[in-house]
Amino acid sequence: MVKNSFISIISQEKEKKEENRGSVEFQIVNFTNKIRRLTSHLELHRKDYLSQRGLRKILGKRQRLLAYLSKKNRVRYKQLISQLDIREAKTR
């Protein structure tokens, strides 16, 4: 739960600074919150296939946004990856 509180603090800081909910960083933080919440839900309910499908969809959306951000602005991408404590996307 420490990560979830950390993520909410980051999103609150972003809201105070920009109030731009359409920014790529805000969307990635929001998707990361949802992913962590769904992951903890699926640890309890292993056979909840609809939630598994939703998790895979959100993971794909976040992956596409991260790829876009890494192409457009590598510095902001690296900062966001380190703040959220997530792995860097694989390159082909």
Stockholm file with secondary structure:
# STOCKHOLM 1.0

chainA/1-92         MVKNSFISIISQEKEKKEENRGSVEFQIVNFTNKIRRLTSHLELHRKDYLSQRGLRKILGKRQRLLAYLSKKNRVRYKQLISQLDIREAKTR
#=GR chainA/1-92 SS CHHHHHHHHHHHHHHHHTCCTTSHHHHHHHHHHHHHHHHHHHHHCTTCHHHHHHHHHHHHHHHHHHHHHHHHCHHHHHHHHHHHTCCCCCCC
#=GC SS_cons        CHHHHHHHHHHHHHHHHTCCTTSHHHHHHHHHHHHHHHHHHHHHCTTCHHHHHHHHHHHHHHHHHHHHHHHHCHHHHHHHHHHHTCCCCCCC
//
